[in-house]
Amino acid sequence: MSGRKDDELPSVSHLGSEQTTYTFDYDPSLLETFENNHPNRDYVVKFNCPEFTTLCPKTGQPDFATIYIRYIPEVNMVESKSLKLYLFSFRNHGGFHEDAINTIMNDLIDLMDPRFIEVWGKFTPRGGISIDPYANYGRPETKYEQMAEQRLLYHDLYPEAVDNR
């Protein structure tokens, strides 16, 4: 097993840069990919993003969430620092929770064309209620489409006891 060389990662510019700048407005162009070294097998990549922030489009108040992104790659994979910068770009974006989750998922589908992807936002309560939108996608006419349907139907079959938010 050998490491990747810089010339094998031409689309990765954020990682290793000492000139990182943070964008406060939604910007999907921040997302970068690299090639999957194991496209011949199904495996899962999962990101847990516990410091996601966006703004309520009506009140301008901040909304906080943990975002879970889980996908089965095909050819392209999302580079984690670019994902971090992209999620940070929602900081001043006004969007409802459900829109944020679907926007993230759509941008990642456009970027990577994964076999399967799911995005789940667990937002902290405001006004005594929390909202936890979930969206997924499986490549049409494949086993991943059926997988997505099943995951959606049984997504929250066993909800956790909410005692930490």
URKA-V714062 format. One record per backbone hydrogen bond with DSSP energy under -0.5 kcal/mol. CO is the residue of the C=O (numbers start at 1). NH is the residue of the N-H. Records with the same first field share a line. If there is no record, write none. Layout:
CO: NH ; NH
This chain:
5: 8
6: 9
9: 12
11: 13
14: 17
21: 23
24: 92
27: 30
28: 31
32: 79
34: 77
36: 39
38: 41
43: 73
45: 71
47: 49 ; 69
48: 50
49: 52 ; 67
52: 65
54: 63
55: 95
56: 60
61: 56
63: 54
64: 124
65: 52 ; 67
66: 122
67: 49 ; 69
68: 120
69: 47
70: 118
71: 45 ; 73
72: 115 ; 116
75: 36
76: 74
77: 34
79: 83
80: 84
81: 85
82: 86
83: 87
84: 88
85: 89
87: 90
88: 91
90: 93
93: 55 ; 95
96: 100
97: 101
98: 102
99: 103
100: 104
101: 105
102: 106
103: 107
104: 108
105: 109
106: 110
107: 111
108: 112
109: 113
112: 76
115: 139
116: 72
117: 137
118: 70
119: 135
120: 68 ; 122
121: 123
122: 66
126: 129
129: 126
131: 123
133: 121
135: 119
137: 117
139: 142 ; 145
142: 145 ; 146
143: 147
144: 148
145: 149
146: 150
147: 151
148: 152
149: 153
150: 154
152: 155
154: 157
156: 159
160: 162
161: 163
165: 125
